[in-house]
């Protein structure tokens, strides 16, 4: 069973992602902000993928992505955002993000994207 880390300050978003991905055979690990997500990224070696919100308190998703890459952690990270601003997308790509999913997202499209990236791992 492949593990996916879901990093989002919204309990609702984390639960929606869990409800669609667990029945598809994924194990879900949750984090409530970028700092918590980075700690889990450092300590869970077999993550297949990270789904990470961009805007969160304590540490943003982009900062988490940049720090992870600086530390040599190259688990695929897909950013979740309600704002698809070109400057944020560019920053995420430059930092090594695997892609962007704009919220609100269709759950079937989320599952398709996760399956595609996780299959490559």
Secondary structure as the mmCIF struct_conf table of DSSP 4:
data_model
#
loop_
_struct_conf.conf_type_id
_struct_conf.id
_struct_conf.beg_label_comp_id
_struct_conf.beg_label_asym_id
_struct_conf.beg_label_seq_id
_struct_conf.end_label_comp_id
_struct_conf.end_label_asym_id
_struct_conf.end_label_seq_id
STRN STRN1 UNK A 3 UNK A 7
BEND BEND1 UNK A 9 UNK A 9
HELX_RH_AL_P HELX_RH_AL_P1 UNK A 11 UNK A 21
TURN_TY1_P TURN_TY1_P1 UNK A 22 UNK A 25
STRN STRN2 UNK A 27 UNK A 31
BEND BEND2 UNK A 32 UNK A 33
HELX_RH_AL_P HELX_RH_AL_P2 UNK A 34 UNK A 43
TURN_TY1_P TURN_TY1_P2 UNK A 45 UNK A 46
STRN STRN3 UNK A 47 UNK A 53
BEND BEND3 UNK A 54 UNK A 55
BEND BEND4 UNK A 57 UNK A 59
HELX_RH_AL_P HELX_RH_AL_P3 UNK A 61 UNK A 70
TURN_TY1_P TURN_TY1_P3 UNK A 71 UNK A 72
STRN STRN4 UNK A 77 UNK A 81
BEND BEND5 UNK A 82 UNK A 82
HELX_RH_AL_P HELX_RH_AL_P4 UNK A 86 UNK A 94
TURN_TY1_P TURN_TY1_P4 UNK A 95 UNK A 96
STRN STRN5 UNK A 99 UNK A 102
BEND BEND6 UNK A 103 UNK A 104
HELX_RH_AL_P HELX_RH_AL_P5 UNK A 107 UNK A 119
TURN_TY1_P TURN_TY1_P5 UNK A 120 UNK A 120
#
